């Protein structure tokens, strides 16, 4: 074989950081050793994998074609290594989840998994739908769990479970006593909403089609708890996933509002890069999420 796994590691790290020095640091190598490995890989096959743009190394078309296969090969090599070491059945998994899923579903799933399989290695990061999608596309995450609907030719998008949004307000709000809200009620009062780019905001915008331009947005916040606090303080109506509101509704801190003419249901999804090798650890996480 005319290349080494170490050369592929340097290539992938450089593709990620767009800088040999940072790639070397991430691999605990000297910069000169990393540069040599990259140059040897290119010279052995008489190709250039990067365009040199100032101090940055940007993947060219040839590099992009090789990247997915290199990622897959290294994932399989790591699985072989784990099997030889016999320390665990599946390797580490990097999971990204949107805020609602990450804070209210994924943490619970991870806790249950670690209770049953203490040796499982799963890292969890939380961001909005757009950010999770970008990180999956850039190979920074093995799997994404998202609330928003996305379309991309390089992604496998797998439906996971159903969810619905709930419109709510403070007990002191003028609409708190109404049996159901009209579209006029929705447009007459101010709102506290999630930011654009979030799955929750996407579902809200879709549900209020036709009157969206008339909605009065008082605040846009990135965090669910901040929205709940703002609404309970009387700053406007809110709209969040029902799973984030159960405790506050049961304690009477917030009041659910019925909007029968609007559809607030949505689907939660898994997203995976089509070209990224699906390791045993990733498959275990998928199976566990579906069965929980």
C-alpha positions as CSV (number, residue, x, y, z in Angstrom):
1,X,0.0,0.0,0.0
2,X,1.4,3.4,-1.0
3,X,-0.1,5.4,1.8
4,X,-0.4,5.1,5.5
5,X,-3.3,5.7,7.9
6,X,-1.2,8.4,9.5
7,X,-1.0,10.2,6.2
8,X,-4.8,10.0,6.0
9,X,-5.2,11.3,9.5
10,X,-3.0,14.3,8.6
11,X,-4.9,14.9,5.4
12,X,-8.3,14.8,7.2
13,X,-7.1,17.0,10.1
14,X,-5.8,19.6,7.6
15,X,-9.1,19.5,5.7
16,X,-10.9,20.2,8.9
17,X,-8.6,23.0,10.3
18,X,-7.4,24.3,6.9
19,X,-4.1,24.8,8.6
20,X,-1.2,22.3,8.9
21,X,0.0,23.7,12.3
22,X,-3.5,23.2,13.9
23,X,-3.8,19.8,12.3
24,X,-0.5,18.8,13.8
25,X,-1.5,20.0,17.2
26,X,-4.7,18.0,17.1
27,X,-2.7,14.8,16.2
28,X,0.1,15.5,18.8
29,X,2.6,15.8,16.0
30,X,5.2,18.4,15.1
31,X,4.3,20.8,12.3
32,X,7.2,19.5,10.2
33,X,6.2,15.9,10.6
34,X,2.6,16.8,9.5
35,X,3.8,18.8,6.5
36,X,6.0,15.9,5.5
37,X,3.2,13.4,5.7
38,X,0.9,15.6,3.6
39,X,3.6,16.3,1.0
40,X,4.5,12.6,0.8
41,X,0.8,11.6,0.3
42,X,0.5,14.1,-2.6
43,X,3.8,13.3,-4.2
44,X,3.3,9.5,-4.1
45,X,0.2,9.9,-6.3
46,X,1.4,13.1,-8.1
47,X,-1.7,15.0,-7.1
48,X,-2.6,18.2,-5.2
49,X,-5.3,17.8,-2.6
50,X,-5.4,21.4,-1.4
51,X,-5.4,24.9,-2.9
52,X,-3.0,27.2,-1.0
53,X,-4.9,30.4,-0.2
54,X,-2.6,32.6,1.9
55,X,-2.0,30.6,5.1
56,X,-5.0,28.5,4.6
57,X,-5.2,25.1,2.8
58,X,-8.5,24.7,1.1
59,X,-9.7,21.4,-0.2
60,X,-9.8,21.3,-4.0
61,X,-12.1,19.0,-6.1
62,X,-9.7,16.1,-5.9
63,X,-9.4,16.5,-2.1
64,X,-13.1,16.6,-1.7
65,X,-13.5,13.3,-3.7
66,X,-10.9,11.6,-1.5
67,X,-12.2,13.0,1.9
68,X,-15.3,10.8,2.3
69,X,-13.4,7.6,1.4
70,X,-10.6,8.5,3.8
71,X,-13.1,9.2,6.6
72,X,-14.7,5.9,6.0
73,X,-11.4,4.0,5.9
74,X,-10.2,5.5,9.1
75,X,-13.5,4.7,10.9
76,X,-13.2,1.1,9.9
77,X,-9.6,1.0,11.0
78,X,-10.6,2.4,14.4
79,X,-13.2,-0.4,14.7
80,X,-10.6,-3.0,13.9
81,X,-8.3,-1.4,16.6
82,X,-11.1,-1.5,19.1
83,X,-11.8,-5.2,18.3
84,X,-8.2,-6.0,18.7
85,X,-8.0,-4.2,22.0
86,X,-11.3,-5.8,23.1
87,X,-12.1,-2.9,25.3
88,X,-15.4,-2.2,23.7
89,X,-17.7,-3.4,21.0
90,X,-18.3,0.0,19.4
91,X,-16.2,3.1,19.0
92,X,-16.8,6.7,20.1
93,X,-19.7,8.5,18.6
94,X,-20.1,12.3,18.1
95,X,-23.8,13.3,18.3
96,X,-25.2,16.7,17.6
97,X,-28.7,17.7,18.7
98,X,-30.8,20.7,18.4
99,X,-31.7,22.5,21.6
100,X,-35.1,20.9,22.4
101,X,-33.8,17.4,21.5
102,X,-30.5,17.9,23.2
103,X,-31.8,19.3,26.5
104,X,-35.0,17.2,26.8
105,X,-34.5,14.0,25.0
106,X,-30.9,13.2,24.1
107,X,-29.5,13.7,27.6
108,X,-32.0,11.2,29.0
109,X,-31.3,8.7,26.2
110,X,-27.5,9.1,26.9
111,X,-28.0,8.6,30.6
112,X,-30.0,5.4,30.0
113,X,-27.5,4.1,27.5
114,X,-24.5,4.7,29.9
115,X,-26.4,3.0,32.7
116,X,-26.8,-0.2,30.6
117,X,-23.4,0.2,28.8
118,X,-21.0,2.1,31.0
119,X,-18.2,1.7,28.4
120,X,-20.1,3.4,25.6
121,X,-18.4,6.6,24.4
122,X,-20.8,9.2,23.2
123,X,-20.2,13.0,23.1
124,X,-23.1,15.3,22.8
125,X,-23.1,18.9,21.5
126,X,-26.1,21.2,21.2
127,X,-26.8,23.8,18.5
128,X,-29.6,24.9,16.2
129,X,-30.7,22.9,13.1
130,X,-28.7,24.8,10.6
131,X,-25.5,24.5,12.7
132,X,-26.0,20.8,13.2
133,X,-26.5,20.2,9.5
134,X,-23.3,22.1,8.6
135,X,-21.3,20.1,11.2
136,X,-22.6,16.8,9.8
137,X,-21.8,17.9,6.3
138,X,-18.2,18.9,7.4
139,X,-17.7,15.5,9.1
140,X,-17.5,17.1,12.5
141,X,-20.4,15.0,13.8
142,X,-21.3,11.4,13.1
143,X,-25.0,11.9,13.5
144,X,-27.4,14.8,13.9
145,X,-30.8,14.9,15.7
146,X,-32.8,17.8,14.5
147,X,-36.2,19.4,14.7
148,X,-36.2,21.3,11.5
149,X,-36.8,20.0,8.0
150,X,-33.7,20.1,5.8
151,X,-32.9,19.1,2.2
152,X,-29.4,18.3,1.0
153,X,-28.1,15.8,-1.6
154,X,-25.3,14.6,0.7
155,X,-27.5,13.8,3.7
156,X,-29.5,10.8,4.7
157,X,-32.6,12.2,6.4
158,X,-34.4,9.6,8.6
159,X,-37.7,10.4,10.4
160,X,-37.4,9.5,14.1
161,X,-40.5,10.5,16.1
162,X,-43.5,12.9,16.0
163,X,-43.6,16.1,18.1
164,X,-45.9,19.1,18.4
165,X,-45.6,22.7,19.4
166,X,-47.7,24.3,22.1
167,X,-48.8,27.9,22.1
168,X,-48.7,29.3,25.7
169,X,-48.8,32.4,27.8
170,X,-48.6,33.6,31.4
171,X,-51.6,33.0,33.7
172,X,-52.1,36.8,33.9
173,X,-52.1,37.3,30.1
174,X,-55.4,38.6,28.6
175,X,-55.8,35.4,26.4
176,X,-55.2,33.0,29.3
177,X,-58.9,32.5,29.9
178,X,-60.0,31.9,26.3
179,X,-61.1,28.5,25.2
180,X,-59.4,28.8,21.8
181,X,-57.6,31.5,19.9
182,X,-58.6,33.0,16.5
183,X,-56.1,34.2,13.9
184,X,-56.9,37.7,15.0
185,X,-55.8,36.9,18.6
186,X,-52.5,35.6,17.2
187,X,-51.8,38.8,15.2
188,X,-53.1,41.2,17.9
189,X,-50.6,40.2,20.6
190,X,-46.8,40.2,20.9
191,X,-44.7,37.0,20.7
192,X,-41.4,35.7,22.2
193,X,-39.9,33.2,19.8
194,X,-36.9,31.1,18.9
195,X,-34.3,32.5,16.5
196,X,-34.4,32.0,12.8
197,X,-32.5,28.9,11.8
198,X,-34.0,26.8,14.6
199,X,-36.3,23.9,13.9
200,X,-38.9,25.3,16.4
201,X,-39.0,28.6,14.5
202,X,-39.3,26.8,11.2
203,X,-42.3,24.8,12.5
204,X,-43.9,28.0,13.9
205,X,-43.5,29.9,10.7
206,X,-45.0,27.0,8.7
207,X,-48.0,26.7,11.1
208,X,-48.8,30.4,10.8
209,X,-48.6,30.6,7.0
210,X,-50.9,33.3,5.6
211,X,-50.7,35.5,8.7
212,X,-46.9,35.3,9.4
213,X,-46.2,38.8,8.1
214,X,-48.7,40.2,10.7
215,X,-47.1,38.5,13.7
216,X,-45.6,40.9,16.2
217,X,-42.3,39.5,17.4
218,X,-41.3,41.2,20.7
219,X,-38.2,39.0,21.4
220,X,-36.1,36.3,19.6
221,X,-34.2,34.1,22.0
222,X,-31.9,31.1,21.5
223,X,-32.7,29.3,24.7
224,X,-35.9,27.5,25.7
225,X,-35.7,28.5,29.4
226,X,-35.2,32.1,28.5
227,X,-38.4,32.1,26.4
228,X,-40.4,30.4,29.1
229,X,-39.2,33.0,31.7
230,X,-39.9,35.9,29.3
231,X,-43.4,34.6,28.6
232,X,-44.1,34.0,32.3
233,X,-43.1,37.6,32.9
234,X,-45.8,38.8,30.6
235,X,-43.6,39.7,27.6
236,X,-45.8,37.9,25.1
237,X,-47.1,34.6,23.8
238,X,-44.7,31.7,23.3
239,X,-44.5,28.6,21.1
240,X,-42.3,25.7,22.0
241,X,-42.2,21.9,21.9
242,X,-44.7,20.4,24.3
243,X,-41.9,18.3,25.8
244,X,-40.2,21.4,27.1
245,X,-43.3,22.8,28.8
246,X,-44.8,19.8,30.7
247,X,-43.5,20.7,34.1
248,X,-44.3,24.4,33.8
249,X,-47.8,23.7,32.6
250,X,-48.5,21.1,35.3
251,X,-47.4,23.6,38.0
252,X,-49.6,26.3,36.5
253,X,-46.7,28.7,35.8
254,X,-47.7,28.8,32.1
255,X,-51.0,28.2,30.4
256,X,-51.6,26.3,27.2
257,X,-53.6,28.0,24.5
258,X,-55.7,26.1,22.0
259,X,-55.3,27.1,18.3
260,X,-57.4,24.4,16.5
261,X,-57.3,26.0,13.1
262,X,-53.5,25.8,12.9
263,X,-51.3,22.6,12.6
264,X,-48.3,22.7,15.0
265,X,-47.3,19.0,14.5
266,X,-43.8,18.2,13.2
267,X,-41.3,15.4,12.8
268,X,-38.0,15.0,14.5
269,X,-35.2,13.6,12.3
270,X,-31.8,11.9,12.3
271,X,-29.3,13.2,9.7
272,X,-26.1,11.4,8.6
273,X,-23.6,12.1,5.8
274,X,-24.3,9.7,3.0
275,X,-20.5,9.2,2.4
276,X,-19.5,8.8,6.0
277,X,-19.0,5.2,7.2
278,X,-21.8,4.2,9.6
279,X,-19.8,2.6,12.5
280,X,-21.2,0.1,15.0
281,X,-21.3,2.9,17.5
282,X,-23.5,5.1,15.3
283,X,-25.8,2.2,14.6
284,X,-26.0,1.4,18.3
285,X,-27.0,5.0,19.0
286,X,-29.7,4.9,16.3
287,X,-31.1,1.7,17.5
288,X,-31.2,2.8,21.1
289,X,-32.9,6.1,20.2
290,X,-35.6,4.3,18.2
291,X,-36.3,1.7,20.9
292,X,-36.3,4.2,23.8
